Amino acid sequence: MTFILAAKSFREHGLNLFTWQARGLLMASLVLGLYMLGQRNFGWDWIHGFQARIGEHRFAYGVYRASGLMGHPLSLAYNCMLLALVTFAQGLWMFRSQRRQSWTWLLISAVNLGLIALTGSRYPLVLTVALMVLGILIQTRLANLQNILGLGLLAFVIISGLFLFDPVMMGRVQELMDPRLPWEERFDRWIFWKVHLQIFMDQPWLGTGLANYDRLLLDYYDQAGYTHIERKYTAHNILLQTLADSGIVGSLALLVIFAVLFRAAFRTLKDFRHQGFLLIALGTLFGGLLQNTLRDSEYLYALWTSMGLCCGCLIAGGVPDESNGRSHLQDHQSGEDLADRHAHERRSHAGVDSDQG
């Protein structure tokens, strides 16, 4: 709501929201990146005091997994994913009409992609790059196989570069591919999924109930023969988690949330050619396959903030209020249309009939 009100105020006074907002986000991302580099190499944990250090459980392959100002590296990675996707969509949207400012938004996205790499989180990094490639395909309407393969190769090079120059990423990939270790040790989420699928199969309609979930979870781990493992965690999959503790009935609410989010995404893409909501929706859906993102208050805060930022950018970029009686399609569809309209106005002021050649 704050982003929307700010966007309306700046638009009414003829000021440029993008200038201060984009530069502020870029500066904040860069400062956070510098702090995370210190965390990574020296274990800084200034939230708990300048002498505090990150726990040894975060130390692997000669460096620490950075978590910024947050509690866990994975939470920060998913939050940076949202900001990277929204700013990437905004940069693409402005690229044809306001190219200079668009580079600021794209740079914010690139910096946040680097922040994900500093957390040592593999899946959010790959997912973010994949959705960026999808965004380019949608924006440029590239339908031929050659261009799709070219962008796929570019994504592979970016991801490979981030992995090859990062000891944490390389070490974690080598663990995942090590044939000497059992699959369940290499990918422990497989255990979490099996246990929660069994919970759902036993109680499909209403699940365990939120009040009984913690107590019954340990029993199911024991029944499945995983008494010895230390990490008896939640599902790390928002779909399985909801099915297990709320059943089919409770899962309908989750489906409604995704339905509303994707409806807003496709409407925004169709009417304004802006991919912000679509990339947010896809990131939330696919991110939820390996993490309980919608049960994480930090992620929910970032999700609402990113949606507000997206709405604010659309309003500041020319989307009119519904109360003015004009169709938003008549006023604005994309940054490219905005440039065309301004060119038309300049020709009109010069006394040139735009309908003539």
Secondary structure as UniProt FT lines:
FT   HELIX           2..12
FT   TURN            13..14
FT   HELIX           17..42
FT   HELIX           46..48
FT   TURN            50..51
FT   HELIX           56..58
FT   STRAND          59..60
FT   TURN            61..62
FT   STRAND          63..64
FT   TURN            68..69
FT   HELIX           73..94
FT   TURN            95..97
FT   HELIX           99..119
FT   HELIX           122..140
FT   HELIX           145..164
FT   HELIX           167..177
FT   TURN            179..180
FT   HELIX           183..186
FT   HELIX           189..202
FT   TURN            204..206
FT   HELIX           210..223
FT   TURN            224..225
FT   TURN            227..228
FT   HELIX           238..272
FT   HELIX           276..287
FT   TURN            288..289
FT   HELIX           293..295
FT   HELIX           297..316
FT   TURN            317..318
FT   HELIX           322..324
FT   HELIX           328..331
FT   HELIX           335..349
FT   TURN            350..351
FT   TURN            354..355
//
